[in-house]
Amino acid sequence: MDNYINKDRIKLARQYRGMSIKELAEKIKLSKQAISNYESGKRVPSIKELTSISIALGFPYRYFIEKNEISVNYNTTFFRSYLTAQKKYKEKQIIRLSHIRNFYSVLSNHINYPSLNLPTFDVKPTPTLAAKKLREFWGLGNAPINNLLRTVERNGILVSFFDASNDTDKIDAFTNYLNDIWIIALSKNTNSVSRLNFSIAHELGHILLHKDIMENNTEVDRKKFNKIEDEANDFASAFLLPTEEFIKEVNIYNPLFLLDGFTELKRFRKVSISAMIRKLHKLGIISNLKYTNLYKQISKRGWNKREPLDNPNDIPKTSIFRDSINLLLEKKLSVQELLDEFSNNGISLNPRDIEELLNLDENRLKIEECYDKPVINISDIINNN
């Protein structure tokens, strides 16, 4: 009988749940030293002890005896919350993305995903130049982008959503890179399309401008982090609001720079009013005094919390993973066959965790009757949305 236990999985499962060694030890009535020894491999837990760990963490027992590696690299991730979010919550999200990467690998056996389609640069470009190049490369011109989420997916970048509950409410979005696969993770707490678009564009800025930092696993201090974030913000502004076109549109929609006049431009560009005002100020088109007065009005009206046209229901509900699973279950596999395939490839998770990771409806992975179903091209779906 194979008594193999994957010590790395014990730590991964604990961090996945955002639990400390002390918290896990108290939950299963073992010492902190015992848990530490299990995770380091100094001691092997008994079947009874591993069962207790499995139950406490909500992971199938099989997860801990699978030999497949789940690669985790903490330095290849940019968070927009370096100064506020706690380390363990960042680790939790990175580990979840690492599991998503493994699910993607399995799904790729059945589905033809778009290849990564990004421009390259001989030297690091300015944020504005990178934004212009990406628009040209993707054939976007200077027009508003109708569905930025789908646009990045069509060009081979994966998008995931995470539940921004109390422990992660200071994380808006982050980007992870490993083995030539980019994943942008977005908060489910995002309350508007304009905020979603800026988050995606900001992460695109990291992908184009800071790939070398990720590839080299470079750790950054706060000063460097702030510079990186400023560059990503400048990229997002240039990408969503191409300067020449934006100035023309302001002259049409709001030549007097009235606060209410930005609403229609927001409807057209799908960019927040505050982001437009910041850009106009940075371009020197509005004065410091006008900028300050506009922000005072924003605060007085409560627009700093919710702007006109902000509606969570307008946010796209789908993603490439959701589409992938739905296609497979409709045309090729039963739920049980899909779960078995994940397990056979070393990622045995409870169905509810898989649903959460892959942005599925609750109970989508309930066991159903198996039947034959007829490789699927995901582009047929994402190109029509």
C-alpha positions in Angstrom: 0.0 0.0 0.0 1.3 3.5 -0.9 1.5 5.5 2.3 2.7 8.7 0.5 1.5 12.0 1.9 2.3 15.2 0.1 3.6 17.5 2.9 3.4 20.5 0.6 -0.3 20.1 0.2 -0.9 20.4 3.9 0.7 23.9 3.9 -1.1 24.8 0.7 -4.5 23.8 2.0 -3.9 25.7 5.2 -2.9 28.9 3.4 -5.7 28.4 0.9 -8.1 28.8 3.8 -6.1 31.8 5.2 -5.4 29.9 8.4 -2.3 30.1 10.6 -0.5 27.1 12.0 -1.8 28.0 15.4 -5.4 28.2 14.2 -5.2 24.8 12.5 -3.5 23.3 15.5 -6.2 24.6 17.9 -9.0 23.4 15.6 -7.8 19.8 15.5 -6.3 19.8 19.0 -2.7 19.2 18.1 0.4 21.2 18.9 1.8 23.9 16.6 5.0 21.9 16.5 3.1 18.9 15.2 1.6 20.9 12.3 5.0 22.5 11.5 6.6 19.1 11.4 3.9 17.8 9.0 4.4 20.7 6.7 8.2 20.5 6.8 8.2 16.7 6.3 10.0 16.0 9.6 7.1 13.9 10.7 4.3 12.1 8.8 0.8 12.4 10.1 -1.2 9.3 10.8 -4.3 8.5 8.8 -6.4 9.7 11.7 -4.4 13.0 12.0 -4.5 13.6 8.2 -8.3 12.9 8.3 -8.7 15.6 11.0 -6.6 18.0 8.9 -8.7 17.2 5.8 -12.0 17.9 7.7 -10.7 21.0 9.4 -9.6 22.6 6.1 -12.5 21.3 4.0 -10.3 19.5 1.5 -10.8 15.9 0.3 -8.4 13.4 1.8 -7.2 12.5 -1.6 -5.9 16.1 -2.1 -3.1 15.3 0.5 -1.9 12.1 -1.1 -1.7 13.4 -4.7 1.8 13.7 -6.1 1.3 16.4 -8.7 3.0 19.7 -8.0 1.0 22.9 -7.6 3.6 25.6 -8.5 3.4 28.7 -6.3 5.6 31.7 -6.9 4.9 34.7 -4.6 7.2 37.1 -6.3 5.5 36.9 -9.7 2.4 38.7 -8.5 1.5 42.4 -8.3 -1.1 43.5 -5.8 -2.6 47.0 -5.8 -2.6 46.9 -2.0 1.1 46.5 -1.1 0.7 48.8 1.9 -2.5 47.5 3.4 -3.5 43.9 2.6 -2.0 41.4 5.1 0.6 38.9 3.9 -1.6 35.8 4.6 -4.4 37.1 2.5 -2.1 37.7 -0.4 -0.7 34.2 0.0 -4.3 32.9 0.0 -5.1 34.5 -3.3 -1.8 33.5 -5.0 -2.4 29.9 -3.9 -5.9 29.9 -5.3 -4.6 31.2 -8.6 -2.0 28.4 -8.6 -4.9 25.9 -8.4 -6.7 27.8 -11.2 -3.6 27.4 -13.4 -3.7 23.6 -12.9 -7.4 23.5 -13.8 -6.6 25.5 -16.9 -4.0 22.9 -17.8 -6.6 20.1 -17.6 -9.3 22.1 -19.5 -6.8 22.8 -22.2 -6.9 19.0 -23.1 -10.5 19.6 -24.3 -10.7 23.3 -25.3 -8.7 25.3 -27.7 -7.9 28.5 -25.8 -6.7 31.7 -27.6 -2.9 32.0 -27.7 -1.2 34.9 -25.9 -1.2 37.9 -28.2 0.8 40.8 -26.9 3.3 43.2 -28.5 6.9 43.1 -27.6 9.3 46.0 -27.1 13.1 46.2 -27.6 13.4 48.6 -24.6 10.9 49.4 -21.9 8.4 51.8 -23.3 6.7 54.7 -21.5 3.2 53.9 -20.2 1.6 56.1 -23.0 3.6 54.5 -25.7 2.8 51.0 -24.4 -0.9 51.8 -24.3 -0.9 53.2 -27.9 1.0 50.1 -29.1 -1.4 47.7 -27.5 -4.4 49.4 -29.0 -2.8 49.2 -32.4 -1.7 45.6 -31.9 -5.3 44.6 -30.9 -6.9 46.7 -33.7 -8.9 48.8 -31.2 -8.2 52.2 -32.8 -9.1 55.0 -30.4 -12.7 54.0 -29.9 -14.2 53.1 -26.5 -13.8 49.4 -25.7 -17.2 47.8 -25.4 -16.1 44.8 -23.3 -12.6 44.9 -22.0 -12.8 41.7 -20.1 -13.7 39.8 -23.3 -11.0 41.7 -25.2 -8.2 40.5 -22.9 -9.5 36.9 -22.9 -9.6 36.9 -26.7 -5.9 37.8 -26.6 -4.9 34.9 -24.4 -4.9 36.5 -20.9 -6.9 34.6 -18.4 -9.3 36.4 -16.0 -10.4 35.1 -12.7 -12.6 36.6 -9.9 -12.1 36.3 -6.2 -14.5 36.8 -3.3 -13.4 40.1 -1.7 -14.8 39.3 1.7 -13.5 41.0 4.9 -10.1 39.5 4.6 -9.4 40.7 1.1 -11.5 43.8 0.8 -8.4 46.0 0.3 -7.4 44.0 -2.7 -9.0 45.3 -5.9 -7.1 43.3 -8.4 -3.8 41.6 -9.0 -1.8 39.9 -11.8 0.0 36.6 -11.6 2.6 35.3 -14.1 4.1 31.8 -14.3 5.2 29.5 -17.1 4.1 32.0 -19.8 0.5 32.2 -18.5 -0.9 35.5 -17.3 -3.9 35.6 -15.0 -5.7 38.8 -14.0 -7.7 38.4 -10.8 -10.5 40.8 -10.1 -12.5 41.5 -7.0 -16.2 40.3 -7.0 -16.9 43.4 -4.9 -16.3 45.7 -7.9 -19.4 47.9 -8.1 -19.2 49.3 -11.6 -18.0 48.7 -15.2 -15.8 51.8 -15.1 -14.0 50.5 -12.0 -13.7 47.0 -13.5 -12.2 48.5 -16.7 -9.7 50.6 -14.9 -8.6 47.5 -12.8 -8.2 45.4 -15.9 -6.3 48.2 -17.8 -4.1 48.8 -14.7 -3.1 45.1 -14.7 -2.4 45.2 -18.4 0.0 48.0 -17.6 1.9 45.6 -15.3 1.9 42.9 -17.9 3.5 45.1 -20.6 5.7 47.3 -18.4 6.8 45.0 -15.5 7.1 41.5 -16.9 10.9 41.6 -16.2 10.3 42.1 -12.5 8.0 39.0 -12.5 10.3 36.8 -14.6 13.3 37.6 -12.4 11.2 37.1 -9.2 12.4 40.6 -8.1 11.2 41.7 -4.7 10.3 45.4 -4.6 10.4 47.9 -1.7 7.7 50.5 -1.1 9.4 53.2 -3.1 9.8 50.9 -6.1 6.2 49.6 -5.6 4.8 53.1 -5.7 6.7 53.9 -9.0 5.4 50.7 -10.5 1.8 51.5 -9.5 2.1 55.0 -10.9 3.2 53.6 -14.2 0.4 51.1 -14.3 -2.1 53.9 -13.5 -0.7 56.1 -16.3 -0.9 53.2 -18.7 -4.6 52.6 -17.7 -5.4 56.2 -18.3 -3.7 56.3 -21.7 -5.2 53.0 -22.8 -8.8 53.8 -21.8 -8.7 57.5 -22.7 -6.4 58.0 -25.8 -5.3 61.6 -25.3 -6.1 63.3 -28.6 -9.5 61.5 -29.0 -10.4 62.2 -25.4 -9.7 65.9 -25.7 -12.0 66.1 -28.7 -14.7 64.2 -26.9 -14.5 66.6 -23.9 -14.8 69.5 -26.2 -18.0 67.9 -27.6 -19.6 66.6 -24.4 -18.3 69.0 -21.7 -16.4 72.0 -23.0 -17.0 74.0 -19.7 -15.7 71.1 -17.5 -19.0 71.0 -15.5 -19.2 68.0 -13.2 -22.6 66.9 -14.5 -21.2 67.2 -18.0 -18.9 64.3 -17.5 -21.8 61.8 -17.0 -22.5 61.4 -20.7 -18.8 61.1 -21.5 -18.6 58.3 -18.9 -21.5 56.5 -20.6 -19.6 56.7 -23.9 -16.1 55.8 -22.6 -17.0 53.5 -19.7 -14.4 55.3 -17.6 -15.1 56.9 -14.2 -15.7 60.6 -13.9 -12.9 60.9 -11.4 -10.4 59.2 -13.8 -11.3 61.6 -16.5 -10.9 64.6 -14.2 -7.5 63.3 -13.1 -6.4 62.9 -16.7 -7.4 66.4 -17.6 -5.6 67.8 -14.7 -2.4 65.8 -15.5 -2.6 67.1 -19.0 -2.7 70.6 -17.7 -6.1 71.3 -19.4 -7.8 72.1 -16.1 -6.1 74.2 -13.4 -5.3 73.1 -9.8 -8.1 75.3 -8.6 -10.7 73.8 -11.0 -9.4 70.3 -10.1 -9.8 70.9 -6.4 -13.3 72.4 -6.9 -14.5 69.5 -8.9 -13.3 67.0 -6.3 -15.0 69.0 -3.6 -18.2 68.7 -5.6 -17.6 64.9 -6.0 -17.2 64.5 -2.3 -20.2 66.6 -1.4 -22.4 64.6 -3.8 -21.1 61.3 -2.5 -19.7 60.4 -5.9 -16.4 59.4 -4.3 -18.3 56.3 -3.2 -20.7 55.8 -6.1 -20.8 57.8 -9.3 -23.8 58.2 -11.6 -24.2 55.2 -13.9 -22.5 52.9 -11.5 -24.5 49.6 -11.4 -23.0 46.3 -10.3 -25.6 44.5 -12.6 -23.9 46.0 -15.7 -20.7 44.0 -14.9 -20.2 41.0 -17.2 -21.2 37.9 -15.4 -19.2 35.5 -17.5 -15.6 34.6 -18.0 -13.6 32.1 -20.1 -13.6 29.5 -17.3 -17.3 29.7 -16.8 -17.8 29.3 -20.5 -15.4 26.5 -20.7 -17.1 24.4 -18.0 -20.6 25.1 -19.4 -19.5 24.0 -22.8 -17.9 20.9 -21.6 -20.9 19.9 -19.5 -23.3 20.6 -22.3 -21.3 18.9 -25.1 -18.7 16.5 -23.9 -18.5 15.5 -20.2 -20.8 14.8 -17.3 -20.1 16.5 -14.0 -18.7 13.3 -12.5 -16.4 12.8 -15.5 -15.1 16.4 -15.2 -14.5 16.0 -11.4 -12.8 12.7 -12.0 -10.6 14.2 -14.7 -9.5 17.0 -12.3 -8.7 14.4 -9.6 -6.8 12.2 -12.0 -4.7 15.2 -12.8 -3.9 15.8 -9.2 -6.3 18.6 -8.2 -9.0 17.0 -6.0 -11.1 19.9 -4.6 -14.6 20.0 -3.3 -17.1 21.0 -6.0 -18.0 24.2 -4.2 -14.4 25.3 -4.2 -14.1 24.6 -7.9 -17.3 26.6 -8.5 -15.9 29.5 -6.6 -12.4 29.4 -8.3 -13.8 29.1 -11.8 -16.7 31.7 -11.4 -19.4 29.1 -11.7 -23.0 29.2 -10.5 -23.5 27.5 -7.2 -24.4 23.8 -7.6 -23.2 23.9 -11.2 -21.0 20.9 -10.3 -23.7 18.8 -8.7 -23.4 15.2 -9.8 -25.6 14.3 -12.7 -26.2 11.4 -15.0 -23.3 10.6 -17.4 -24.0 10.6 -21.1 -21.9 10.8 -24.3 -21.2 14.2 -25.7 -19.2 15.1 -28.9 -12.8 19.2 -29.2 -14.5 22.6 -28.6 -13.3 26.0 -29.7 -13.8 28.6 -27.0 -13.3 31.4 -29.6 -16.8 30.6 -30.9 -18.1 31.9 -27.6 -15.8 34.8 -26.6 -15.7 36.3 -30.1 -19.5 36.6 -30.1 -19.8 38.6 -26.8 
